Amino acid sequence: MTRRDFNRWGVVHAGVLTLGVLAFATPTMAADESTRALTFSKDVAPILQVKCQQCHQPNSIAPMSLITYQDVRPWARAIKERVALRQMPPWHIDKSVGVQKFQNDMSLTDEQIDTIVRWVDGGSLQGDPKDLPAPKPLVTDNEWQGVRDGYGAPDLVIKSPEYLMPAQHQDVWFRPMSDIPITGPHWIRMVEIRPSSLKARRTIHHSIAYEVLTPDNTDAVNTGVATGGSGAQNQVDLVNRRPQIMEWAIGKGYDRFREGTGKLLLPGEKISWDQHIHAVGEEISSGSELGIWYYPKGQEPQKRSYLVGFTGIDRSKMLDIPPNSIAYTEGFTVLKENTIITNFQPHFHLRGKAMQVEAIMPDASRQIVSYTGNFNFNWMTNYIYDEDAAPVFPKGTIIHVSAWYDNTRANKSNPDPDQWVGYGDRTVDEMAHAWMNVVYLTDDEYKALLEERKSKVVKTTAQ
């Protein structure tokens, strides 16, 4: 996909979205259903409760509460626009290409969007309060997303030291270390990083937890990918070899590893933190917390999961985004082993617009893995593939990451379109990579998985 393709995509999809809003406003149900007046209590509140209220409630991260009719009514028109354009809930992956089955899909269905749009167009009626669903408990503290989703409390929580960020200050990269208080080996099933408080969520842009290994855990070093070259390109490989437990960024939830895979913790190891903290006009003390969910004893996995930041930038050419322009970069990473990719999390800063991950097979055939054309800096959404949908590729496959940047006034996140932007770690600089957890397979395991999936397709077709 070229820059011209991207520009043409923007024009075409803008038209599609406009038509989509009109289509949603047209009744599509059966005659008796389409003539019934939709109400907040009966039709809209259940959707908001399932898809929106975990963020849109008092003292949470969203700018307004969407619990009661009185909360929602002033925002009805804005809600209609956001859901019709699929800007909210924050699920920005393209639904027309790549993998489409996910474990954590928070998006609205076409029917749910149609309901909200028709409710607003019908006058945003309240209806009978007796039709409201039973209320869910409100989040009263800095709760774990994994707890909200029913996985229970983490087995271990590791906290970083706190950093006191002044009201006005340049960006800070805070890199302390924390002990891992365990007396025996533990395999990790799921991990989640969160800022240490609701206020800390305002100052921490990202937080990465690395494992400082003992000599008995060197298999945690990832040697299964390579970008090639030297200098800056070689630095990408060195970073990807570090035993990364998890990367968290604004709006991200947890990493739940593929069944039968995980990461191993051993006594005597430590967590090395890399936290990017910025000033927000108020003095705030902030740190990070790492929640860890173990595999039960006797269910330890046989495979390791590795976190890779597949680059979208050829670091030998670096990054050049002129003022008031659209820019494009691409990066290539070779898979040295047969590989399952279990999730996709695009990562940019303020000018990032779109990212595509494509696999170039050893036979030169190509397959789009995932694409998001409407990246939102405030939502570093992690798309976790379904077990049977997670893409699997043979060794020698090249992961091609394409990245587009919008340094114009059309980008609402852009702090200054008149500025030249280059590569860097500051929020006002730019970067591009796709965070993906990968699992490596032997040749026999790879062939067996392909046969298993093929047999499932045959059975489904036969039914």
Secondary structure, 3 states (H helix, E strand, C coil): CCHHHHHHHHHHHHHHHHHHHHHHCCCCCCHHHHCCCCEHHHHHHHHHHHHCCCCCCCCCCCCCCCCCHHHHHHHHHHHHHHHHCCCCCCCCECCCCCCCCECCCCCCCHHHHHHHHHHHHCCCECCCHHHCCCCCCCCCCCCCHHHHCCCCCCCEEEECCCEEECCCCCCEEECCEEECCCCCCEEEEEEEEEECCCCHHHHEEEEEEEEECCHHHHHHCCCCEECCCCCHHHHHHHHHHCCEEEEEECCCCEEECCCCEEEEECCCCEEEEEEEECCCCCCEEECEEEEEEECCCCCCCCEECEEEEEECCCCCCCCEECCCEEEEEEEEEEECCEEEECEEEEECCCCEEEEEEEEECCCCCEEEEEEECCCCCCCCCCEEECCCCCCEECCCCEEEEEEEEEECCCCCCCCCCCCCEEECCCCCCECCEEEEEEEEECHHHHHHHHHHHHHHHHHHHHC
